Amino acid sequence: MMTALLAVLSLTAAQAADLPKDLPKGFSAASWRVVSVAGGKLSADGKTLKAGDALAANRRIDLSEGSAVLSFGGAGKLLLKGPAIFFPAGSGARLKSGGLLSVLPHLGGAFRVEAGPIVAAVRGTDFFMERRGPATYVCLCHGALEVEGGRKWKDFHAALSSASAHSAAVFTAEGAVVTQRKADLEGHTDAEIAALLAP
């Protein structure tokens, strides 16, 4: 509780305005924690992060290379693939570069990930997103996923659904238009999903 309070007090006015107002029940900005880091350095504001460290909301998290497993309260785990730049928030995250595999089987509310031209909104779904320059790769591994245009592309909307198989697409911003094309399974595996599901 004290960590979350200190994190909010240290935010600028602009950062505070961006904090999500709709935190899922039982979650706070301090719900993000580092589980493990492999093959690289995970840091925030130049400070190296290790297993057990909390991630402050709206703070830039850098992963030099390799991967980091993060937990989001009791909702599940996420695998950040580097090199990556990532901003955790109370009810989601912003992925500036790298890849993010989200496995959140116990999510009690909405979870949103902003990545380039799109925002993916989920409720208890397994999915992978990867920034690729102006494009974003999205794979729905299981469940349903709503994809919306980000800040500049408010009119774009798509829905992906998958009973048990992977459904992937690449979303690219071209001026004021976001285009979608089908894609194959890339950047993540079923074994990684299974590992995130393990206790």
Beta strands, then each sheet from edge to edge (+ up, - down):
strand 1: 32-38
strand 2: 42-44
strand 3: 47-48
strand 4: 61-63
strand 5: 67-72
strand 6: 76-89
strand 7: 92-103
strand 8: 111-115
strand 9: 118-122
strand 10: 126-132
strand 11: 135-149
strand 12: 157-162
strand 13: 167-174
strand 14: 177-183
sheet 1: 1+ 5- 6+ 4- 2+ 3-
sheet 2: 1+ 5- 6+ 7- 8- 9+ 11- 10+
sheet 3: 1+ 5- 6+ 7- 8- 9+ 11- 12+
sheet 4: 1+ 5- 6+ 7- 8- 9+ 11- 13+ 14-
end
